[in-house]
């Protein structure tokens, strides 16, 4: 089987085009040609040729006034199709809606987007005016999120090592970056069945998460409930934790998981 470092002959241009698309995110919504080329390690001529092809298919769009590129309308179309075709999302949706209704807080469904990030693929907003609202498609580092560490707790040891050996920058004053402490937390998650993250990702944000398993008994995703610390008081955490854990169990059962 070919690997990412050994692409099939003739696919180099496709991989390069994909690398251009993947550098667009919430923090980098626009790129100049020079910056894009530098970011992905291409010369400007090659980057321009690939961007022209992507632009012709609506995958990127150019802002002539600023001489920058943004993601195009066809990406939105494809993203919507991908979400609609995701069986996990359709199975989890009713449970997320119920969890959000019972708690009044925002519920999310997240998957591993690569080796050390989680990706939000669905959310149900709570009924509070001030709440935790994350955008679909947002990616966060696993070590700093409730869903990320909920999944890490049940991944093979080599996968955990790979994540924790990378740099773990503090995102807030409360982000845990000590790998020994993180490993202790993973053990606690396995014992109680849910994760609890207090302002690791964002100041004032408390989130509880729980893992989802498939028919092969593999962890494949996680769900969460998040709220401002003013509402997510310590005495409420066990109640919310049990709600998230039981919801995760029901979704896992729908996926064929039999513990």
ABEGO torsion letter per residue (X at the ends): XBBAABBBBGAAAAAAAAAAAAABBAABABBBAAAAAAAAGBBAAAAAAAAAAAAAAGABBBBAAAGBBBBBAAAAAAAAAAAAABAAAAAAAAAAAAAAAAAGBBBBBBBBABAABBBBABBBBBABABBBBBBBGBBBBAAABAAAAAAAAABBAAAAAAAAABBBBBABAABBABAAAAAAAAAAAAAAGBBBBBGAABBGBBBBBBBBBBAAGBBABBBBBBBBAAABBAAAAAAAAAAAAAAAAAAAAAAGBBX
